[in-house]
Amino acid sequence: MYDPRPTPHSPRREFLRQSLFAGGLLALGPASTWAQGLPATPANPRLDHGLQRIVAAGSFGELLGPNADGIRLPAGFSSRVLARSGSKVPGTSHVWHAAPDGGATFATGDGGWIYVSNSERALGGGGVGAIAFDARGQIRNAYRICSNTERNCAGGPTPWGTWLTCEETDRGRVLECDPTGARPAVVRNALGWFDHEAVAVDRSSGFLYLTEDKSDGRLYRFRPARPGDLSAGTLEVARRIGSAAPYQLQWLPLPDPNPSVFATRTRRQVRESSSFNGGEGIWFHEGVVYFTTKGDNRVWALHTASDRLDILYDEATAADPVLSGVDNVVVSRRGHVYVGEDGGNMQIVVIAPDRSVAPILKVEGQDDSEITGPAFSPDGTRLYFSSQRGGNGSGITYEVTGPFLSM
């Protein structure tokens, strides 16, 4: 979710902005992007009970019975179906893709926004679709922004207004996409070839953090040679130091980010690096990178300024383990971490800044599916997500509207 509101330019942000203009990178994304400034990041972000504006995760109330869309929501919330795989998006001629996965939203200059959604199809059937909304939230167009790729799983938005879509294959790539579809997707080989899951950009440093969906997967960091330019830079892999959380991370350079078919995979190139069991969604918010590992049902919190790594949620030790099958993640303006389930109960579960945990919605009758692509509209009042396989193997993409900002 890219927040296009202008913010004062600190010297550091001004340097990053000028670097982007010098490199011509702003031409790739929409006009309302990095040039408007990076949001300020607190020097010492915290996760504990001392945070102001804390609202417990369960404060929105109990989930009601299923509505007409088969979704259980709290009072005051409503839903609508936006698209179904294999059918035309209402009001457009565009046929929505199969297996919808990771997604994000991007503000447009006329007060509207765009929701992008990956297609996790193999054999060149993957890619990215997009739905454009007007300022009232009505669908005005739908189209494709990336095609002929492999198993586009998750990804992440950039502060300069592009979408990074990730291929979850043995030598998967990251492609940088223009949400408007005006320019073709660009392969970013410098981000490595591996089983990519998702990526998040630290808005303070311009560094990228990447997850890998393997049982012995790694956590990666990419330091671009020029801020905002993903064509060159240094790819690193994390090593955990310590016997228990919080850990200290050490970043080790990766010898061969683009291994050949017969070469050693990136996750095995640096013996000292640490494994993360099934890396999934990842999101940056106010100095913290949140990411999930499905193999051990954990939600992690990495403080990027200090490289301190905490465990925010662990199903094995949680007093009330309502969250399982952790997958895609997004963070609201208020700092609530929304986690979609794959293999859980088809819920989106909220972790509040006080670490309380509660579901915000549950999809009924689709137990063989998974929740994918959670993302807020730029104003924070609408939540988008998909049920990847629906109730009959066909994906469904939804919008939920409600008082998210009052939580």
ROKE-11333 format. One record per residue (C-alpha): residue in three letters; residue number from 1; x, y, z. Coordinates in nm, 2 decimals. Example, Ala and Ser with C-alpha at 12.3 -4.5 7.8 and 13.67 -1.06 7.14 Angstrom:
+--------+-----+--------+--------+--------+
| residu | num |      X |      Y |      Z |
+--------+-----+--------+--------+--------+
|    ALA |   1 |   1.23 |  -0.45 |   0.78 |
|    SER |   2 |   1.37 |  -0.11 |   0.71 |
+--------+-----+--------+--------+--------+
END
This chain:
+--------+-----+--------+--------+--------+
| residu | num |      X |      Y |      Z |
+--------+-----+--------+--------+--------+
|    MET |   1 |   0.00 |   0.00 |   0.00 |
|    TYR |   2 |   0.17 |   0.32 |  -0.12 |
|    ASP |   3 |   0.08 |   0.63 |   0.07 |
|    PRO |   4 |   0.11 |   0.92 |  -0.17 |
|    ARG |   5 |   0.07 |   1.20 |   0.08 |
|    PRO |   6 |   0.35 |   1.46 |   0.07 |
|    THR |   7 |   0.58 |   1.47 |   0.37 |
|    PRO |   8 |   0.86 |   1.71 |   0.46 |
|    HIS |   9 |   1.20 |   1.62 |   0.29 |
|    SER |  10 |   1.48 |   1.54 |   0.53 |
|    PRO |  11 |   1.83 |   1.56 |   0.39 |
|    ARG |  12 |   1.84 |   1.18 |   0.36 |
|    ARG |  13 |   1.51 |   1.16 |   0.18 |
|    GLU |  14 |   1.61 |   1.45 |  -0.05 |
|    PHE |  15 |   1.93 |   1.25 |  -0.14 |
|    LEU |  16 |   1.72 |   0.95 |  -0.23 |
|    ARG |  17 |   1.48 |   1.16 |  -0.43 |
|    GLN |  18 |   1.76 |   1.33 |  -0.63 |
|    SER |  19 |   1.92 |   0.99 |  -0.69 |
|    LEU |  20 |   1.60 |   0.86 |  -0.85 |
|    PHE |  21 |   1.57 |   1.17 |  -1.08 |
|    ALA |  22 |   1.94 |   1.13 |  -1.18 |
|    GLY |  23 |   1.88 |   0.76 |  -1.27 |
|    GLY |  24 |   1.56 |   0.82 |  -1.45 |
|    LEU |  25 |   1.38 |   0.56 |  -1.24 |
|    LEU |  26 |   1.07 |   0.77 |  -1.19 |
|    ALA |  27 |   0.98 |   0.71 |  -1.55 |
|    LEU |  28 |   0.89 |   0.35 |  -1.47 |
|    GLY |  29 |   0.61 |   0.41 |  -1.22 |
|    PRO |  30 |   0.30 |   0.64 |  -1.18 |
|    ALA |  31 |   0.36 |   1.01 |  -1.14 |
|    SER |  32 |   0.26 |   1.03 |  -0.77 |
|    THR |  33 |   0.56 |   0.84 |  -0.63 |
|    TRP |  34 |   0.89 |   0.88 |  -0.45 |
|    ALA |  35 |   0.93 |   1.24 |  -0.57 |
|    GLN |  36 |   0.67 |   1.34 |  -0.31 |
|    GLY |  37 |   0.91 |   1.22 |  -0.03 |
|    LEU |  38 |   0.95 |   0.92 |   0.19 |
|    PRO |  39 |   0.74 |   0.89 |   0.50 |
|    ALA |  40 |   0.92 |   0.97 |   0.82 |
|    THR |  41 |   1.04 |   0.67 |   1.02 |
|    PRO |  42 |   1.07 |   0.68 |   1.40 |
|    ALA |  43 |   1.43 |   0.64 |   1.53 |
|    ASN |  44 |   1.33 |   0.37 |   1.78 |
|    PRO |  45 |   1.02 |   0.19 |   1.67 |
|    ARG |  46 |   0.87 |  -0.04 |   1.94 |
|    LEU |  47 |   0.63 |  -0.33 |   1.96 |
|    ASP |  48 |   0.55 |  -0.32 |   2.33 |
|    HIS |  49 |   0.27 |  -0.19 |   2.54 |
|    GLY |  50 |   0.42 |   0.16 |   2.56 |
|    LEU |  51 |   0.29 |   0.25 |   2.21 |
|    GLN |  52 |   0.04 |   0.53 |   2.19 |
|    ARG |  53 |  -0.28 |   0.47 |   1.98 |
|    ILE |  54 |  -0.29 |   0.11 |   2.08 |
|    VAL |  55 |  -0.62 |  -0.06 |   2.00 |
|    ALA |  56 |  -0.66 |  -0.43 |   2.09 |
|    ALA |  57 |  -0.70 |  -0.66 |   1.79 |
|    GLY |  58 |  -1.04 |  -0.78 |   1.91 |
|    SER |  59 |  -1.19 |  -0.44 |   1.96 |
|    PHE |  60 |  -1.39 |  -0.45 |   1.64 |
|    GLY |  61 |  -1.61 |  -0.72 |   1.79 |
|    GLU |  62 |  -1.71 |  -1.08 |   1.73 |
|    LEU |  63 |  -1.76 |  -1.21 |   1.38 |
|    LEU |  64 |  -2.12 |  -1.24 |   1.27 |
|    GLY |  65 |  -2.27 |  -1.52 |   1.06 |
|    PRO |  66 |  -2.18 |  -1.55 |   0.69 |
|    ASN |  67 |  -2.31 |  -1.28 |   0.46 |
|    ALA |  68 |  -2.43 |  -1.32 |   0.10 |
|    ASP |  69 |  -2.06 |  -1.36 |  -0.01 |
|    GLY |  70 |  -2.00 |  -1.63 |   0.25 |
|    ILE |  71 |  -1.78 |  -1.41 |   0.46 |
|    ARG |  72 |  -1.81 |  -1.36 |   0.84 |
|    LEU |  73 |  -1.73 |  -1.00 |   0.94 |
|    PRO |  74 |  -1.78 |  -0.78 |   1.25 |
|    ALA |  75 |  -2.07 |  -0.55 |   1.27 |
|    GLY |  76 |  -2.02 |  -0.24 |   1.06 |
|    PHE |  77 |  -1.82 |  -0.41 |   0.79 |
|    SER |  78 |  -1.95 |  -0.52 |   0.44 |
|    SER |  79 |  -1.80 |  -0.70 |   0.14 |
|    ARG |  80 |  -1.84 |  -0.73 |  -0.23 |
|    VAL |  81 |  -1.70 |  -0.97 |  -0.50 |
|    LEU |  82 |  -1.48 |  -0.78 |  -0.74 |
|    ALA |  83 |  -1.37 |  -1.05 |  -0.98 |
|    ARG |  84 |  -1.39 |  -1.43 |  -1.04 |
|    SER |  85 |  -1.12 |  -1.62 |  -1.22 |
|    GLY |  86 |  -1.22 |  -1.70 |  -1.58 |
|    SER |  87 |  -1.49 |  -1.44 |  -1.59 |
|    LYS |  88 |  -1.49 |  -1.08 |  -1.70 |
|    VAL |  89 |  -1.43 |  -0.82 |  -1.44 |
|    PRO |  90 |  -1.77 |  -0.64 |  -1.41 |
|    GLY |  91 |  -1.79 |  -0.34 |  -1.63 |
|    THR |  92 |  -1.48 |  -0.43 |  -1.83 |
|    SER |  93 |  -1.38 |  -0.68 |  -2.11 |
|    HIS |  94 |  -1.09 |  -0.82 |  -1.91 |
|    VAL |  95 |  -1.10 |  -1.18 |  -1.80 |
|    TRP |  96 |  -0.97 |  -1.22 |  -1.44 |
|    HIS |  97 |  -0.67 |  -1.45 |  -1.40 |
|    ALA |  98 |  -0.66 |  -1.79 |  -1.23 |
|    ALA |  99 |  -0.49 |  -1.85 |  -0.89 |
|    PRO | 100 |  -0.49 |  -1.49 |  -0.77 |
|    ASP | 101 |  -0.21 |  -1.44 |  -0.51 |
|    GLY | 102 |  -0.01 |  -1.15 |  -0.37 |
|    GLY | 103 |  -0.14 |  -0.79 |  -0.42 |
|    ALA | 104 |  -0.10 |  -0.42 |  -0.33 |
|    THR | 105 |  -0.27 |  -0.09 |  -0.41 |
|    PHE | 106 |  -0.14 |   0.22 |  -0.58 |
|    ALA | 107 |  -0.29 |   0.57 |  -0.57 |
|    THR | 108 |  -0.36 |   0.75 |  -0.89 |
|    GLY | 109 |  -0.35 |   1.13 |  -0.95 |
|    ASP | 110 |  -0.72 |   1.16 |  -0.99 |
|    GLY | 111 |  -0.81 |   1.03 |  -0.64 |
|    GLY | 112 |  -0.86 |   0.67 |  -0.75 |
|    TRP | 113 |  -0.63 |   0.37 |  -0.71 |
|    ILE | 114 |  -0.52 |   0.05 |  -0.86 |
|    TYR | 115 |  -0.52 |  -0.30 |  -0.71 |
|    VAL | 116 |  -0.27 |  -0.54 |  -0.86 |
|    SER | 117 |  -0.29 |  -0.92 |  -0.82 |
|    ASN | 118 |  -0.04 |  -1.19 |  -0.91 |
|    SER | 119 |  -0.14 |  -1.51 |  -1.09 |
|    GLU | 120 |   0.03 |  -1.82 |  -0.94 |
|    ARG | 121 |   0.02 |  -2.03 |  -1.26 |
|    ALA | 122 |   0.30 |  -2.25 |  -1.39 |
|    LEU | 123 |   0.43 |  -2.32 |  -1.74 |
|    GLY | 124 |   0.44 |  -1.95 |  -1.85 |
|    GLY | 125 |   0.08 |  -1.90 |  -1.74 |
|    GLY | 126 |   0.16 |  -1.66 |  -1.46 |
|    GLY | 127 |   0.16 |  -1.28 |  -1.45 |
|    VAL | 128 |  -0.01 |  -0.99 |  -1.29 |
|    GLY | 129 |  -0.36 |  -0.84 |  -1.33 |
|    ALA | 130 |  -0.49 |  -0.51 |  -1.22 |
|    ILE | 131 |  -0.82 |  -0.34 |  -1.14 |
|    ALA | 132 |  -0.85 |   0.04 |  -1.15 |
|    PHE | 133 |  -1.09 |   0.23 |  -0.94 |
|    ASP | 134 |  -1.22 |   0.58 |  -0.95 |
|    ALA | 135 |  -1.23 |   0.82 |  -0.65 |
|    ARG | 136 |  -1.56 |   0.67 |  -0.54 |
|    GLY | 137 |  -1.42 |   0.31 |  -0.54 |
|    GLN | 138 |  -1.61 |   0.20 |  -0.85 |
|    ILE | 139 |  -1.43 |  -0.02 |  -1.11 |
|    ARG | 140 |  -1.34 |   0.17 |  -1.42 |
|    ASN | 141 |  -1.09 |  -0.07 |  -1.59 |
|    ALA | 142 |  -0.91 |  -0.40 |  -1.56 |
|    TYR | 143 |  -0.61 |  -0.52 |  -1.75 |
|    ARG | 144 |  -0.28 |  -0.72 |  -1.75 |
|    ILE | 145 |   0.05 |  -0.57 |  -1.65 |
|    CYS | 146 |   0.28 |  -0.88 |  -1.67 |
|    SER | 147 |   0.25 |  -1.20 |  -1.87 |
|    ASN | 148 |   0.43 |  -1.52 |  -1.96 |
|    THR | 149 |   0.59 |  -1.57 |  -1.62 |
|    GLU | 150 |   0.61 |  -1.86 |  -1.37 |
|    ARG | 151 |   0.41 |  -1.90 |  -1.05 |
|    ASN | 152 |   0.39 |  -1.53 |  -0.95 |
|    CYS | 153 |   0.33 |  -1.58 |  -0.58 |
|    ALA | 154 |   0.37 |  -1.27 |  -0.37 |
|    GLY | 155 |   0.59 |  -0.96 |  -0.41 |
|    GLY | 156 |   0.57 |  -0.61 |  -0.28 |
|    PRO | 157 |   0.51 |  -0.24 |  -0.37 |
|    THR | 158 |   0.80 |   0.01 |  -0.40 |
|    PRO | 159 |   0.79 |   0.37 |  -0.26 |
|    TRP | 160 |   0.84 |   0.49 |  -0.62 |
|    GLY | 161 |   0.51 |   0.34 |  -0.73 |
|    THR | 162 |   0.60 |   0.01 |  -0.90 |
|    TRP | 163 |   0.50 |  -0.35 |  -0.82 |
|    LEU | 164 |   0.77 |  -0.62 |  -0.77 |
|    THR | 165 |   0.62 |  -0.95 |  -0.86 |
|    CYS | 166 |   0.80 |  -1.27 |  -0.75 |
|    GLU | 167 |   0.83 |  -1.60 |  -0.92 |
|    GLU | 168 |   0.82 |  -1.90 |  -0.68 |
|    THR | 169 |   1.03 |  -2.14 |  -0.88 |
|    ASP | 170 |   1.37 |  -2.30 |  -0.84 |
|    ARG | 171 |   1.54 |  -2.01 |  -1.03 |
|    GLY | 172 |   1.26 |  -1.76 |  -0.99 |
|    ARG | 173 |   1.31 |  -1.40 |  -1.07 |
|    VAL | 174 |   1.17 |  -1.06 |  -0.96 |
|    LEU | 175 |   1.00 |  -0.84 |  -1.22 |
|    GLU | 176 |   0.93 |  -0.47 |  -1.17 |
|    CYS | 177 |   0.59 |  -0.38 |  -1.31 |
|    ASP | 178 |   0.41 |  -0.05 |  -1.38 |
|    PRO | 179 |   0.06 |  -0.07 |  -1.22 |
|    THR | 180 |  -0.09 |   0.14 |  -1.49 |
|    GLY | 181 |   0.03 |  -0.11 |  -1.76 |
|    ALA | 182 |   0.18 |   0.17 |  -1.97 |
|    ARG | 183 |   0.53 |   0.02 |  -1.96 |
|    PRO | 184 |   0.64 |  -0.34 |  -1.98 |
|    ALA | 185 |   0.76 |  -0.54 |  -1.68 |
|    VAL | 186 |   1.14 |  -0.54 |  -1.63 |
|    VAL | 187 |   1.33 |  -0.84 |  -1.50 |
|    ARG | 188 |   1.55 |  -0.75 |  -1.20 |
|    ASN | 189 |   1.82 |  -1.02 |  -1.20 |
|    ALA | 190 |   2.02 |  -0.84 |  -0.94 |
|    LEU | 191 |   1.76 |  -0.95 |  -0.68 |
|    GLY | 192 |   1.87 |  -1.31 |  -0.74 |
|    TRP | 193 |   1.73 |  -1.63 |  -0.88 |
|    PHE | 194 |   1.56 |  -1.85 |  -0.61 |
|    ASP | 195 |   1.22 |  -1.95 |  -0.48 |
|    HIS | 196 |   1.10 |  -1.59 |  -0.43 |
|    GLU | 197 |   0.80 |  -1.53 |  -0.22 |
|    ALA | 198 |   0.78 |  -1.17 |  -0.12 |
|    VAL | 199 |   0.98 |  -0.84 |  -0.10 |
|    ALA | 200 |   0.96 |  -0.52 |   0.11 |
|    VAL | 201 |   1.14 |  -0.19 |   0.07 |
|    ASP | 202 |   1.28 |  -0.01 |   0.38 |
|    ARG | 203 |   1.17 |   0.35 |   0.31 |
|    SER | 204 |   1.45 |   0.49 |   0.52 |
|    SER | 205 |   1.75 |   0.32 |   0.36 |
|    GLY | 206 |   1.61 |   0.20 |   0.03 |
|    PHE | 207 |   1.72 |  -0.16 |   0.11 |
|    LEU | 208 |   1.50 |  -0.45 |   0.00 |
|    TYR | 209 |   1.42 |  -0.75 |   0.22 |
|    LEU | 210 |   1.32 |  -1.08 |   0.05 |
|    THR | 211 |   1.17 |  -1.41 |   0.17 |
|    GLU | 212 |   1.21 |  -1.76 |   0.02 |
|    ASP | 213 |   0.94 |  -2.02 |   0.04 |
|    LYS | 214 |   1.15 |  -2.33 |   0.11 |
|    SER | 215 |   1.18 |  -2.53 |   0.43 |
|    ASP | 216 |   1.54 |  -2.44 |   0.44 |
|    GLY | 217 |   1.48 |  -2.10 |   0.28 |
|    ARG | 218 |   1.67 |  -1.78 |   0.37 |
|    LEU | 219 |   1.60 |  -1.42 |   0.44 |
|    TYR | 220 |   1.78 |  -1.19 |   0.20 |
|    ARG | 221 |   1.87 |  -0.82 |   0.18 |
|    PHE | 222 |   1.94 |  -0.63 |  -0.13 |
|    ARG | 223 |   2.14 |  -0.30 |  -0.12 |
|    PRO | 224 |   2.10 |  -0.12 |  -0.45 |
|    ALA | 225 |   2.40 |   0.06 |  -0.59 |
|    ARG | 226 |   2.18 |   0.36 |  -0.63 |
|    PRO | 227 |   1.86 |   0.41 |  -0.42 |
|    GLY | 228 |   1.55 |   0.31 |  -0.62 |
|    ASP | 229 |   1.75 |   0.16 |  -0.91 |
|    LEU | 230 |   1.72 |  -0.22 |  -0.89 |
|    SER | 231 |   1.94 |  -0.30 |  -1.19 |
|    ALA | 232 |   2.25 |  -0.34 |  -0.97 |
|    GLY | 233 |   2.35 |  -0.38 |  -0.61 |
|    THR | 234 |   2.46 |  -0.63 |  -0.35 |
|    LEU | 235 |   2.25 |  -0.93 |  -0.25 |
|    GLU | 236 |   2.31 |  -1.06 |   0.11 |
|    VAL | 237 |   2.18 |  -1.34 |   0.32 |
|    ALA | 238 |   2.10 |  -1.33 |   0.69 |
|    ARG | 239 |   2.27 |  -1.51 |   0.98 |
|    ARG | 240 |   2.09 |  -1.52 |   1.32 |
|    ILE | 241 |   2.32 |  -1.46 |   1.62 |
|    GLY | 242 |   2.19 |  -1.58 |   1.96 |
|    SER | 243 |   2.02 |  -1.89 |   2.10 |
|    ALA | 244 |   1.68 |  -1.73 |   2.14 |
|    ALA | 245 |   1.48 |  -1.42 |   2.03 |
|    PRO | 246 |   1.55 |  -1.14 |   2.01 |
|    TYR | 247 |   1.83 |  -1.23 |   1.77 |
|    GLN | 248 |   2.09 |  -1.01 |   1.61 |
|    LEU | 249 |   2.12 |  -1.04 |   1.24 |
|    GLN | 250 |   2.45 |  -1.04 |   1.05 |
|    TRP | 251 |   2.43 |  -0.99 |   0.67 |
|    LEU | 252 |   2.67 |  -1.19 |   0.45 |
|    PRO | 253 |   2.74 |  -1.13 |   0.08 |
|    LEU | 254 |   2.60 |  -1.39 |  -0.16 |
|    PRO | 255 |   2.87 |  -1.52 |  -0.40 |
|    ASP | 256 |   2.64 |  -1.61 |  -0.69 |
|    PRO | 257 |   2.30 |  -1.44 |  -0.69 |
|    ASN | 258 |   2.21 |  -1.59 |  -1.04 |
|    PRO | 259 |   2.32 |  -1.96 |  -1.02 |
|    SER | 260 |   2.31 |  -2.18 |  -1.33 |
|    VAL | 261 |   2.09 |  -2.49 |  -1.34 |
|    PHE | 262 |   2.38 |  -2.70 |  -1.21 |
|    ALA | 263 |   2.52 |  -2.45 |  -0.96 |
|    THR | 264 |   2.47 |  -2.43 |  -0.59 |
|    ARG | 265 |   2.14 |  -2.27 |  -0.49 |
|    THR | 266 |   2.16 |  -1.93 |  -0.32 |
|    ARG | 267 |   2.02 |  -2.07 |   0.01 |
|    ARG | 268 |   2.31 |  -2.31 |   0.03 |
|    GLN | 269 |   2.60 |  -2.09 |  -0.09 |
|    VAL | 270 |   2.68 |  -1.93 |   0.25 |
|    ARG | 271 |   2.73 |  -2.21 |   0.51 |
|    GLU | 272 |   2.70 |  -1.96 |   0.80 |
|    SER | 273 |   2.36 |  -1.83 |   0.69 |
|    SER | 274 |   2.05 |  -1.92 |   0.89 |
|    SER | 275 |   1.74 |  -2.10 |   0.76 |
|    PHE | 276 |   1.38 |  -1.97 |   0.79 |
|    ASN | 277 |   1.12 |  -2.24 |   0.76 |
|    GLY | 278 |   0.90 |  -2.14 |   0.46 |
|    GLY | 279 |   0.93 |  -1.77 |   0.42 |
|    GLU | 280 |   0.60 |  -1.61 |   0.31 |
|    GLY | 281 |   0.46 |  -1.25 |   0.32 |
|    ILE | 282 |   0.67 |  -0.95 |   0.42 |
|    TRP | 283 |   0.59 |  -0.58 |   0.48 |
|    PHE | 284 |   0.77 |  -0.27 |   0.60 |
|    HIS | 285 |   0.61 |  -0.03 |   0.84 |
|    GLU | 286 |   0.77 |   0.24 |   1.05 |
|    GLY | 287 |   1.12 |   0.10 |   1.08 |
|    VAL | 288 |   1.01 |  -0.27 |   1.11 |
|    VAL | 289 |   1.00 |  -0.54 |   0.85 |
|    TYR | 290 |   0.73 |  -0.80 |   0.94 |
|    PHE | 291 |   0.74 |  -1.14 |   0.77 |
|    THR | 292 |   0.59 |  -1.48 |   0.82 |
|    THR | 293 |   0.73 |  -1.84 |   0.81 |
|    LYS | 294 |   0.46 |  -2.09 |   0.74 |
|    GLY | 295 |   0.67 |  -2.40 |   0.83 |
|    ASP | 296 |   0.67 |  -2.30 |   1.20 |
|    ASN | 297 |   0.37 |  -2.06 |   1.20 |
|    ARG | 298 |   0.56 |  -1.76 |   1.32 |
|    VAL | 299 |   0.54 |  -1.39 |   1.25 |
|    TRP | 300 |   0.87 |  -1.21 |   1.28 |
|    ALA | 301 |   0.96 |  -0.84 |   1.33 |
|    LEU | 302 |   1.29 |  -0.71 |   1.21 |
|    HIS | 303 |   1.40 |  -0.37 |   1.33 |
|    THR | 304 |   1.60 |  -0.26 |   1.03 |
|    ALA | 305 |   1.80 |   0.02 |   1.20 |
|    SER | 306 |   1.95 |  -0.22 |   1.46 |
|    ASP | 307 |   1.91 |  -0.56 |   1.28 |
|    ARG | 308 |   1.73 |  -0.69 |   1.59 |
|    LEU | 309 |   1.49 |  -0.98 |   1.51 |
|    ASP | 310 |   1.20 |  -1.05 |   1.73 |
|    ILE | 311 |   0.92 |  -1.31 |   1.72 |
|    LEU | 312 |   0.59 |  -1.13 |   1.72 |
|    TYR | 313 |   0.37 |  -1.44 |   1.72 |
|    ASP | 314 |   0.44 |  -1.81 |   1.75 |
|    GLU | 315 |   0.15 |  -2.06 |   1.73 |
|    ALA | 316 |   0.34 |  -2.31 |   1.94 |
|    THR | 317 |   0.36 |  -2.08 |   2.24 |
|    ALA | 318 |   0.06 |  -1.85 |   2.19 |
|    ALA | 319 |  -0.19 |  -1.84 |   2.47 |
|    ASP | 320 |  -0.47 |  -1.83 |   2.22 |
|    PRO | 321 |  -0.34 |  -1.97 |   1.89 |
|    VAL | 322 |  -0.62 |  -1.85 |   1.66 |
|    LEU | 323 |  -0.37 |  -1.78 |   1.38 |
|    SER | 324 |  -0.22 |  -2.07 |   1.18 |
|    GLY | 325 |  -0.10 |  -2.13 |   0.83 |
|    VAL | 326 |   0.05 |  -1.78 |   0.83 |
|    ASP | 327 |   0.10 |  -1.64 |   0.48 |
|    ASN | 328 |   0.06 |  -1.30 |   0.31 |
|    VAL | 329 |   0.09 |  -1.00 |   0.54 |
|    VAL | 330 |   0.00 |  -0.63 |   0.53 |
|    VAL | 331 |   0.02 |  -0.36 |   0.80 |
|    SER | 332 |  -0.25 |  -0.09 |   0.85 |
|    ARG | 333 |  -0.18 |   0.28 |   0.91 |
|    ARG | 334 |  -0.23 |   0.21 |   1.28 |
|    GLY | 335 |   0.03 |  -0.05 |   1.29 |
|    HIS | 336 |  -0.20 |  -0.36 |   1.30 |
|    VAL | 337 |  -0.04 |  -0.66 |   1.13 |
|    TYR | 338 |  -0.30 |  -0.84 |   0.91 |
|    VAL | 339 |  -0.20 |  -1.20 |   0.82 |
|    GLY | 340 |  -0.39 |  -1.42 |   0.57 |
|    GLU | 341 |  -0.41 |  -1.79 |   0.63 |
|    ASP | 342 |  -0.31 |  -2.08 |   0.41 |
|    GLY | 343 |  -0.39 |  -2.41 |   0.58 |
|    GLY | 344 |  -0.56 |  -2.24 |   0.87 |
|    ASN | 345 |  -0.93 |  -2.15 |   0.89 |
|    MET | 346 |  -0.95 |  -1.92 |   0.59 |
|    GLN | 347 |  -0.92 |  -1.62 |   0.81 |
|    ILE | 348 |  -0.74 |  -1.29 |   0.80 |
|    VAL | 349 |  -0.61 |  -1.24 |   1.16 |
|    VAL | 350 |  -0.50 |  -0.91 |   1.31 |
|    ILE | 351 |  -0.21 |  -0.87 |   1.55 |
|    ALA | 352 |  -0.24 |  -0.54 |   1.73 |
|    PRO | 353 |   0.06 |  -0.33 |   1.86 |
|    ASP | 354 |  -0.01 |  -0.47 |   2.20 |
|    ARG | 355 |   0.03 |  -0.82 |   2.05 |
|    SER | 356 |  -0.34 |  -0.92 |   2.10 |
|    VAL | 357 |  -0.46 |  -1.15 |   1.82 |
|    ALA | 358 |  -0.81 |  -1.18 |   1.67 |
|    PRO | 359 |  -0.97 |  -1.26 |   1.33 |
|    ILE | 360 |  -1.11 |  -0.97 |   1.13 |
|    LEU | 361 |  -1.29 |  -1.20 |   0.88 |
|    LYS | 362 |  -1.34 |  -1.56 |   0.79 |
|    VAL | 363 |  -1.44 |  -1.71 |   0.45 |
|    GLU | 364 |  -1.68 |  -2.00 |   0.49 |
|    GLY | 365 |  -1.73 |  -2.30 |   0.26 |
|    GLN | 366 |  -1.38 |  -2.27 |   0.09 |
|    ASP | 367 |  -1.17 |  -2.49 |   0.31 |
|    ASP | 368 |  -0.95 |  -2.61 |   0.02 |
|    SER | 369 |  -0.85 |  -2.26 |  -0.07 |
|    GLU | 370 |  -0.62 |  -2.00 |   0.09 |
|    ILE | 371 |  -0.63 |  -1.63 |   0.16 |
|    THR | 372 |  -0.40 |  -1.42 |  -0.06 |
|    GLY | 373 |  -0.32 |  -1.07 |  -0.15 |
|    PRO | 374 |  -0.44 |  -0.86 |   0.15 |
|    ALA | 375 |  -0.40 |  -0.49 |   0.08 |
|    PHE | 376 |  -0.56 |  -0.17 |   0.19 |
|    SER | 377 |  -0.69 |   0.11 |  -0.03 |
|    PRO | 378 |  -0.47 |   0.42 |  -0.01 |
|    ASP | 379 |  -0.71 |   0.58 |   0.23 |
|    GLY | 380 |  -0.71 |   0.27 |   0.46 |
|    THR | 381 |  -1.09 |   0.22 |   0.45 |
|    ARG | 382 |  -1.11 |  -0.08 |   0.22 |
|    LEU | 383 |  -0.93 |  -0.42 |   0.24 |
|    TYR | 384 |  -0.87 |  -0.63 |  -0.07 |
|    PHE | 385 |  -0.79 |  -1.00 |  -0.08 |
|    SER | 386 |  -0.85 |  -1.32 |  -0.27 |
|    SER | 387 |  -0.96 |  -1.67 |  -0.21 |
|    GLN | 388 |  -0.71 |  -1.83 |  -0.44 |
|    ARG | 389 |  -0.91 |  -2.14 |  -0.54 |
|    GLY | 390 |  -1.26 |  -2.04 |  -0.42 |
|    GLY | 391 |  -1.50 |  -2.31 |  -0.34 |
|    ASN | 392 |  -1.46 |  -2.49 |  -0.67 |
|    GLY | 393 |  -1.10 |  -2.43 |  -0.77 |
|    SER | 394 |  -1.18 |  -2.09 |  -0.92 |
|    GLY | 395 |  -1.03 |  -1.78 |  -0.75 |
|    ILE | 396 |  -1.24 |  -1.50 |  -0.61 |
|    THR | 397 |  -1.12 |  -1.15 |  -0.53 |
|    TYR | 398 |  -1.31 |  -0.95 |  -0.27 |
|    GLU | 399 |  -1.33 |  -0.60 |  -0.12 |
|    VAL | 400 |  -1.42 |  -0.54 |   0.25 |
|    THR | 401 |  -1.52 |  -0.19 |   0.36 |
|    GLY | 402 |  -1.55 |  -0.09 |   0.72 |
|    PRO | 403 |  -1.42 |   0.13 |   1.01 |
|    PHE | 404 |  -1.06 |   0.01 |   0.99 |
|    LEU | 405 |  -0.93 |   0.35 |   1.08 |
|    SER | 406 |  -1.12 |   0.35 |   1.41 |
|    MET | 407 |  -0.96 |   0.03 |   1.53 |
+--------+-----+--------+--------+--------+
END
